[in-house]
Amino acid sequence: MEKYKGVTIGVKSKDTVKITDDHQIVLETTKRSNTWLIQTPQCFDRVTLLKAHEKYEDEEVTDDCMLLEKEHNPVKILEGDDTNRKITTPEDFEMMKNFLS
């Protein structure tokens, strides 16, 4: 946190990731070695993050890193672990229940 206003963890994508338009037409393919799946926890400079939340409160944001990116603040990614499972959707919850049973 001494060098960056935001730090997160993630794992490199094992899959090919395609970026599409709103009609599912492929616009580009990410470079796999530079494509990360972001995990939690994330850590941010509090003042920077709160200001960004206020400024972008009406925009679609899927994680706090995006807020710092919009303000051109570099976000550092540290290597995470595939076993760090995030529960975001009902399907994730069901998979975790099955895993734990």
DSSP file (Angstrom, degrees, kcal/mol; ACC not computed):
  #  RESIDUE AA STRUCTURE BP1 BP2  ACC     N-H-->O    O-->H-N    N-H-->O    O-->H-N    TCO  KAPPA ALPHA  PHI   PSI    X-CA   Y-CA   Z-CA
    1    1 A M              0   0    0      0, 0.0    44,-0.0     0, 0.0     6,-0.0   0.000 360.0 360.0 360.0 -12.2    0.0    0.0    0.0
    2    2 A E        +     0   0    0      1,-0.2     3,-0.1     3,-0.0     0, 0.0   0.827 360.0  30.9 -70.7 -29.3    3.0    2.3    0.2
    3    3 A K  S    S+     0   0    0      1,-0.1     2,-0.3     3,-0.0    -1,-0.2   0.733 121.6  42.7 -99.2 -26.6    3.4    2.2   -3.6
    4    4 A Y        -     0   0    0      1,-0.1    -1,-0.1    69,-0.1    71,-0.1  -0.902  59.3-143.7-129.2 149.6   -0.2    1.8   -4.8
    5    5 A K  S    S+     0   0    0     69,-0.6    40,-2.8    -2,-0.3     2,-0.3   0.599  95.0  30.2 -81.6 -13.0   -3.7    3.2   -4.0
    6    6 A G  E     -Ab  44  75A   0     68,-0.7    70,-2.4    38,-0.2     2,-0.4  -0.991  61.4-179.5-150.1 139.4   -5.2   -0.3   -4.7
    7    7 A V  E     +Ab  43  76A   0     36,-3.0    36,-3.3    -2,-0.3     2,-0.3  -0.999  10.3 168.4-138.0 136.9   -4.0   -3.9   -4.4
    8    8 A T  E     -Ab  42  77A   0     68,-2.7    70,-2.7    -2,-0.4     2,-0.3  -0.872  26.0-125.5-137.1 171.0   -5.9   -7.0   -5.3
    9    9 A I  E     +Ab  39  78A   0     32,-0.6    30,-3.2    30,-0.5     2,-0.3  -0.871  35.0 151.6-117.1 156.9   -5.2  -10.7   -5.7
   10   10 A G  E     -Ab  38  79A   0     68,-2.0    70,-3.8    -2,-0.3     2,-0.4  -0.982  35.5-118.7-167.8 172.5   -6.0  -12.9   -8.7
   11   11 A V  E     -A   37   0A   0     26,-2.1    26,-3.4    -2,-0.3     2,-0.1  -0.954  37.9-103.1-123.5 145.7   -5.1  -15.9  -10.7
   12   12 A K  E     -A   36   0A   0     -2,-0.4    24,-0.3    24,-0.2     2,-0.1  -0.415  45.9-102.7 -66.1 141.3   -4.1  -15.9  -14.3
   13   13 A S        -     0   0    0     22,-3.0    22,-0.2    19,-0.4    -1,-0.1  -0.417  25.8-167.6 -66.4 134.6   -6.8  -17.1  -16.7
   14   14 A K  S    S+     0   0    0     -2,-0.1     2,-0.3     2,-0.1    -1,-0.2   0.521  72.2  70.6 -92.8 -10.2   -6.5  -20.7  -17.9
   15   15 A D  S    S-     0   0    0     17,-0.1     2,-0.4     1,-0.0    -2,-0.1  -0.687  91.5-106.5-105.4 157.3   -9.2  -20.0  -20.5
   16   16 A T        -     0   0    0     -2,-0.3     2,-0.5    13,-0.0    15,-0.1  -0.700  37.0-149.1 -77.4 133.7   -9.2  -17.9  -23.6
   17   17 A V        -     0   0    0     -2,-0.4    13,-2.5    13,-0.3     2,-0.4  -0.931   9.1-161.9-113.5 127.2  -11.2  -14.7  -22.9
   18   18 A K  E     -C   29   0B   0     -2,-0.5     2,-0.5    11,-0.2    11,-0.2  -0.875   8.8-147.6-107.1 137.6  -13.2  -13.0  -25.7
   19   19 A I  E     -C   28   0B   0      9,-3.0     8,-3.6    -2,-0.4     9,-1.7  -0.912  26.7-177.6-101.1 129.2  -14.4   -9.4  -25.5
   20   20 A T  E     -C   26   0B   0     -2,-0.5     6,-0.2     6,-0.3     2,-0.1  -0.741  25.4-116.5-121.7 169.3  -17.7   -8.9  -27.4
   21   21 A D    >   -     0   0    0      4,-1.8     3,-1.6    -2,-0.2    -1,-0.1  -0.256  54.3 -80.9 -87.0-172.2  -20.1   -6.1  -28.3
   22   22 A D  T 3  S+     0   0    0      1,-0.3    -1,-0.0     2,-0.1    -2,-0.0   0.587 131.4  55.9 -70.0  -8.7  -23.7   -6.1  -27.1
   23   23 A H  T 3  S-     0   0    0      2,-0.1    -1,-0.3     0, 0.0     3,-0.1   0.167 119.3-106.9-107.2  16.3  -24.7   -8.6  -29.9
   24   24 A Q  S <  S+     0   0    0     -3,-1.6     2,-0.5     1,-0.2    -2,-0.1   0.782  70.3 147.3  62.4  31.1  -22.1  -11.2  -28.8
   25   25 A I        -     0   0    0      1,-0.0    -4,-1.8     2,-0.0    -1,-0.2  -0.867  54.7-113.5 -93.8 127.0  -19.9  -10.4  -31.8
   26   26 A V  E     +C   20   0B   0     -2,-0.5    -6,-0.3    -6,-0.2     3,-0.1  -0.398  37.1 174.1 -66.4 128.0  -16.2  -10.9  -30.9
   27   27 A L  E     -     0   0B   0     -8,-3.6     2,-0.3     1,-0.4    -7,-0.2   0.749  64.2 -18.6 -99.7 -36.7  -14.2   -7.7  -30.9
   28   28 A E  E     -C   19   0B   0     -9,-1.7    -9,-3.0     2,-0.0     2,-0.4  -0.987  53.2-124.5-164.0 165.9  -11.0   -9.0  -29.5
   29   29 A T  E     -C   18   0B   0     -2,-0.3   -11,-0.2   -11,-0.2     2,-0.1  -0.977  31.9-125.2-119.3 131.9   -9.2  -11.8  -27.6
   30   30 A T        -     0   0    0    -13,-2.5     2,-0.7    -2,-0.4   -13,-0.3  -0.367  27.0-106.0 -73.8 155.3   -7.2  -11.0  -24.5
   31   31 A K    >   -     0   0    0      1,-0.2     3,-2.3     3,-0.1     4,-0.3  -0.744  29.8-143.1 -79.0 115.9   -3.6  -12.1  -24.2
   32   32 A R  G >  S+     0   0    0     -2,-0.7     3,-1.6     1,-0.3   -19,-0.4   0.840  96.6  58.4 -54.4 -39.5   -3.9  -15.0  -21.8
   33   33 A S  G 3  S+     0   0    0      1,-0.3    -1,-0.3   -21,-0.1    -2,-0.0   0.694 113.0  41.0 -67.0 -15.8   -0.6  -14.2  -20.0
   34   34 A N  G <  S+     0   0    0     -3,-2.3     2,-0.6   -22,-0.0    -1,-0.3   0.257  94.3  98.9-111.4  10.2   -2.0  -10.7  -19.2
   35   35 A T    <   -     0   0    0     -3,-1.6   -22,-3.0    -4,-0.3     2,-0.3  -0.883  52.1-175.2-106.0 123.4   -5.6  -11.9  -18.3
   36   36 A W  E     -A   12   0A   0     -2,-0.6     2,-0.6   -24,-0.3   -24,-0.2  -0.886  25.6-140.2-120.4 145.9   -6.4  -12.3  -14.6
   37   37 A L  E     -A   11   0A   0    -26,-3.4   -26,-2.1    -2,-0.3     2,-0.2  -0.934  34.3-134.3-101.5 115.8   -9.4  -13.5  -12.7
   38   38 A I  E     -A   10   0A   0     -2,-0.6   -28,-0.3   -28,-0.2     2,-0.2  -0.472  26.6-178.7 -82.5 140.5   -9.7  -11.2   -9.7
   39   39 A Q  E     -A    9   0A   0    -30,-3.2   -30,-0.5    -2,-0.2    46,-0.1  -0.554  23.3 -67.5-119.5-176.6  -10.3  -12.5   -6.2
   40   40 A T  E    S+     0   0A   0     -2,-0.2     2,-0.2    44,-0.1   -32,-0.1  -0.904  84.8  62.6-119.9 155.5  -10.8  -11.1   -2.8
   41   41 A P  E     -     0   0A   0      0, 0.0   -32,-0.6     0, 0.0     2,-0.3   0.418  60.8-177.8 -82.8 165.2   -9.7   -9.6   -0.5
   42   42 A Q  E     -A    8   0A   0    -34,-0.2     2,-0.4    -2,-0.2   -34,-0.2  -0.916  10.4-153.0-123.5 153.8   -8.8   -6.2   -2.1
   43   43 A C  E     +A    7   0A   0    -36,-3.3   -36,-3.0    -2,-0.3     2,-0.3  -0.994  16.7 173.7-134.3 136.2   -7.2   -3.3   -0.3
   44   44 A F  E     -A    6   0A   0     -2,-0.4     2,-0.5   -38,-0.2   -38,-0.2  -0.958  43.3 -97.8-140.6 154.3   -7.4    0.4   -1.1
   45   45 A D     >  -     0   0    0    -40,-2.8     4,-2.5    -2,-0.3     5,-0.2  -0.652  42.3-139.8 -65.9 121.4   -6.5    3.8    0.1
   46   46 A R  H  > S+     0   0    0     -2,-0.5     4,-2.7     1,-0.2     5,-0.2   0.894  95.4  47.1 -58.8 -48.8   -9.7    4.7    1.9
   47   47 A V  H  > S+     0   0    0      1,-0.2     4,-2.2     2,-0.2    -1,-0.2   0.920 113.7  48.5 -62.3 -45.0   -9.9    8.4    0.9
   48   48 A T  H  > S+     0   0    0      1,-0.2     4,-1.9     2,-0.2    -1,-0.2   0.921 113.8  46.8 -60.7 -45.2   -9.2    7.6   -2.8
   49   49 A L  H  X S+     0   0    0     -4,-2.5     4,-2.4     2,-0.2    -2,-0.2   0.919 111.4  49.8 -66.0 -44.7  -11.8    4.8   -2.8
   50   50 A L  H  X S+     0   0    0     -4,-2.7     4,-2.1     1,-0.2    -1,-0.2   0.902 110.4  50.5 -63.7 -40.5  -14.5    6.8   -1.1
   51   51 A K  H  X S+     0   0    0     -4,-2.2     4,-2.3    -5,-0.2    -1,-0.2   0.908 111.2  48.8 -62.1 -41.6  -14.1    9.7   -3.5
   52   52 A A  H  X S+     0   0    0     -4,-1.9     4,-2.4     2,-0.2    -2,-0.2   0.885 108.1  54.1 -66.6 -38.3  -14.3    7.4   -6.5
   53   53 A H  H  < S+     0   0    0     -4,-2.4    -1,-0.2     1,-0.2    -2,-0.2   0.920 111.0  46.3 -60.7 -43.0  -17.5    5.8   -5.1
   54   54 A E  H >< S+     0   0    0     -4,-2.1     3,-0.9     1,-0.2    -2,-0.2   0.922 114.2  47.5 -64.3 -44.2  -19.1    9.2   -4.8
   55   55 A K  H 3< S+     0   0    0     -4,-2.3     3,-0.2     1,-0.2    -2,-0.2   0.860 122.8  32.2 -67.2 -37.1  -18.0   10.2   -8.3
   56   56 A Y  T >< S+     0   0    0     -4,-2.4     3,-1.9     1,-0.2    -1,-0.2   0.029  76.7 124.6-111.3  25.8  -19.1    7.0  -10.1
   57   57 A E  T <  S+     0   0    0     -3,-0.9    -1,-0.2     1,-0.3    -2,-0.1   0.739  76.8  48.5 -61.8 -23.1  -22.1    6.1   -7.9
   58   58 A D  T 3  S+     0   0    0     -3,-0.2    -1,-0.3    -4,-0.2     2,-0.3   0.377  96.6  90.0 -97.8   4.6  -24.5    6.0  -10.9
   59   59 A E  S <  S-     0   0    0     -3,-1.9     2,-0.6     1,-0.0    -3,-0.0  -0.694  86.4-102.7-102.4 154.5  -22.2    3.9  -13.1
   60   60 A E        +     0   0    0     -2,-0.3     2,-0.4     2,-0.0    -2,-0.1  -0.637  47.4 171.5 -75.2 118.8  -22.1    0.1  -13.4
   61   61 A V        -     0   0    0     -2,-0.6     3,-0.1    -4,-0.1     4,-0.0  -0.998  22.7-170.4-132.3 129.3  -19.1   -1.1  -11.5
   62   62 A T  S    S+     0   0    0     -2,-0.4     2,-0.3     1,-0.3    -1,-0.1   0.659  74.1   5.8 -98.1 -16.9  -18.3   -4.8  -10.7
   63   63 A D  S >> S-     0   0    0      1,-0.1     3,-1.0     0, 0.0     4,-0.6  -0.984  74.4-107.3-157.4 163.7  -15.5   -4.3   -8.3
   64   64 A D  H >> S+     0   0    0     -2,-0.3     4,-1.3     1,-0.3     3,-0.6   0.761 111.0  69.6 -65.5 -25.6  -13.7   -1.5   -6.4
   65   65 A C  H 3> S+     0   0    0      1,-0.2     4,-2.5     2,-0.2    -1,-0.3   0.895  91.9  60.9 -57.6 -38.7  -10.6   -1.9   -8.6
   66   66 A M  H <> S+     0   0    0     -3,-1.0     4,-2.3     1,-0.2    -1,-0.2   0.854  98.7  56.9 -58.1 -35.3  -12.7   -0.5  -11.5
   67   67 A L  H <X S+     0   0    0     -4,-0.6     4,-0.9    -3,-0.6    -1,-0.2   0.920 109.4  43.7 -63.5 -43.7  -13.2    2.8   -9.6
   68   68 A L  H ><>S+     0   0    0     -4,-1.3     5,-2.7    -3,-0.2     3,-0.5   0.888 111.0  55.4 -68.2 -37.7   -9.5    3.3   -9.2
   69   69 A E  H ><5S+     0   0    0     -4,-2.5     3,-1.9     1,-0.2    -2,-0.2   0.904 102.7  56.3 -59.8 -41.6   -8.9    2.4  -12.9
   70   70 A K  H 3<5S+     0   0    0     -4,-2.3    -1,-0.2     1,-0.3    -2,-0.2   0.796 108.8  47.5 -60.9 -28.0  -11.4    5.1  -13.9
   71   71 A E  T <<5S-     0   0    0     -4,-0.9    -1,-0.3    -3,-0.5    -2,-0.2   0.287 118.7-113.4 -95.4   8.8   -9.3    7.6  -12.0
   72   72 A H  T < 5 +     0   0    0     -3,-1.9    -3,-0.2     1,-0.2    -2,-0.1   0.803  66.4 147.7  62.0  32.1   -6.1    6.3  -13.7
   73   73 A N      < -     0   0    0     -5,-2.7    -1,-0.2    -6,-0.1    -2,-0.1  -0.880  51.5-119.2 -93.6 121.7   -4.8    5.0  -10.3
   74   74 A P        -     0   0    0      0, 0.0   -68,-0.7     0, 0.0   -69,-0.6  -0.349  23.0-153.9 -61.7 137.9   -2.6    1.9  -10.9
   75   75 A V  E     -b    6   0A   0    -70,-0.1     2,-0.4   -71,-0.1   -68,-0.2  -0.972   9.8-141.4-114.3 123.9   -4.0   -1.2   -9.2
   76   76 A K  E     -b    7   0A   0    -70,-2.4   -68,-2.7    -2,-0.5     2,-0.5  -0.675   9.4-150.9 -86.0 134.4   -1.4   -3.9   -8.3
   77   77 A I  E     -b    8   0A   0     -2,-0.4     2,-0.3   -70,-0.2   -68,-0.2  -0.928   8.3-163.7-106.6 128.3   -2.3   -7.6   -8.7
   78   78 A L  E     -b    9   0A   0    -70,-2.7   -68,-2.0    -2,-0.5     2,-0.2  -0.848  36.2 -92.6-105.5 146.8   -0.7  -10.1   -6.5
   79   79 A E  E     -b   10   0A   0     -2,-0.3   -68,-0.2   -70,-0.2     2,-0.0  -0.386  48.8-172.6 -61.7 124.0   -0.8  -13.9   -7.3
   80   80 A G        -     0   0    0    -70,-3.8     2,-0.4    -2,-0.2   -68,-0.1   0.068  22.4 -99.0 -95.6-150.1   -3.7  -15.5   -5.6
   81   81 A D    >   -     0   0    0      3,-0.1     3,-2.1   -70,-0.1   -70,-0.1  -1.000  11.6-132.0-143.0 136.0   -4.7  -19.2   -5.4
   82   82 A D  T 3  S+     0   0    0     -2,-0.4    -1,-0.1     1,-0.3   -71,-0.1   0.738 107.0  63.1 -58.8 -23.0   -7.2  -21.3   -7.3
   83   83 A T  T 3  S+     0   0    0      1,-0.1     2,-1.5     2,-0.1    -1,-0.3   0.559  75.4  97.8 -82.0  -5.9   -8.6  -22.6   -4.1
   84   84 A N    <   -     0   0    0     -3,-2.1     2,-0.3     2,-0.0   -44,-0.1  -0.658  66.1-166.6 -81.1  89.3   -9.7  -19.1   -3.0
   85   85 A R        -     0   0    0     -2,-1.5     2,-0.4   -46,-0.1    -2,-0.1  -0.626   9.9-154.5 -87.7 134.9  -13.3  -19.5   -4.1
   86   86 A K        -     0   0    0     -2,-0.3     2,-0.8   -47,-0.0    -2,-0.0  -0.899   7.0-145.9-108.0 134.7  -15.6  -16.5   -4.4
   87   87 A I        +     0   0    0     -2,-0.4    -2,-0.0     1,-0.2     4,-0.0  -0.879  43.1 138.5-103.5 107.4  -19.4  -16.9   -4.1
   88   88 A T        +     0   0    0     -2,-0.8    -1,-0.2     1,-0.2     3,-0.0   0.698  61.0  37.9-115.9 -37.3  -21.0  -14.4   -6.4
   89   89 A T  S  > S-     0   0    0      1,-0.1     4,-1.9     0, 0.0     3,-0.2  -0.715  84.5-107.6-116.6 164.6  -23.9  -16.3   -8.0
   90   90 A P  H  > S+     0   0    0      0, 0.0     4,-2.2     0, 0.0     5,-0.2   0.854 121.6  56.9 -57.9 -33.2  -26.5  -18.9   -6.8
   91   91 A E  H  > S+     0   0    0      2,-0.2     4,-2.5     1,-0.2     5,-0.2   0.897 103.9  51.8 -65.5 -39.4  -24.6  -21.4   -8.9
   92   92 A D  H  > S+     0   0    0      2,-0.2     4,-2.3     1,-0.2    -1,-0.2   0.915 109.1  51.1 -60.5 -42.6  -21.4  -20.6   -7.0
   93   93 A F  H  X S+     0   0    0     -4,-1.9     4,-2.3     1,-0.2    -2,-0.2   0.915 110.5  48.2 -62.5 -44.0  -23.2  -21.2   -3.7
   94   94 A E  H  X S+     0   0    0     -4,-2.2     4,-2.4     1,-0.2    -1,-0.2   0.907 110.7  50.9 -64.4 -41.9  -24.5  -24.6   -4.9
   95   95 A M  H  X S+     0   0    0     -4,-2.5     4,-2.3     1,-0.2    -1,-0.2   0.895 110.8  49.0 -62.8 -39.3  -21.1  -25.7   -6.1
   96   96 A M  H  X S+     0   0    0     -4,-2.3     4,-2.4     2,-0.2    -2,-0.2   0.900 109.3  52.0 -68.2 -39.7  -19.6  -24.7   -2.7
   97   97 A K  H  X S+     0   0    0     -4,-2.3     4,-1.2     1,-0.2    -2,-0.2   0.928 112.1  46.7 -59.8 -44.4  -22.3  -26.6   -0.9
   98   98 A N  H  < S+     0   0    0     -4,-2.4     3,-0.3     1,-0.2    -2,-0.2   0.900 111.7  51.3 -64.7 -40.3  -21.5  -29.7   -3.0
   99   99 A F  H  < S+     0   0    0     -4,-2.3    -1,-0.2     1,-0.2    -2,-0.2   0.897 112.0  46.2 -62.4 -41.4  -17.8  -29.3   -2.4
  100  100 A L  H  <        0   0    0     -4,-2.4    -1,-0.2     1,-0.2    -2,-0.2   0.680 360.0 360.0 -78.8 -17.4  -18.2  -29.1    1.3
  101  101 A S     <        0   0    0     -4,-1.2    -1,-0.2    -3,-0.3    -2,-0.2   0.484 360.0 360.0 -87.0 360.0  -20.6  -32.1    1.6
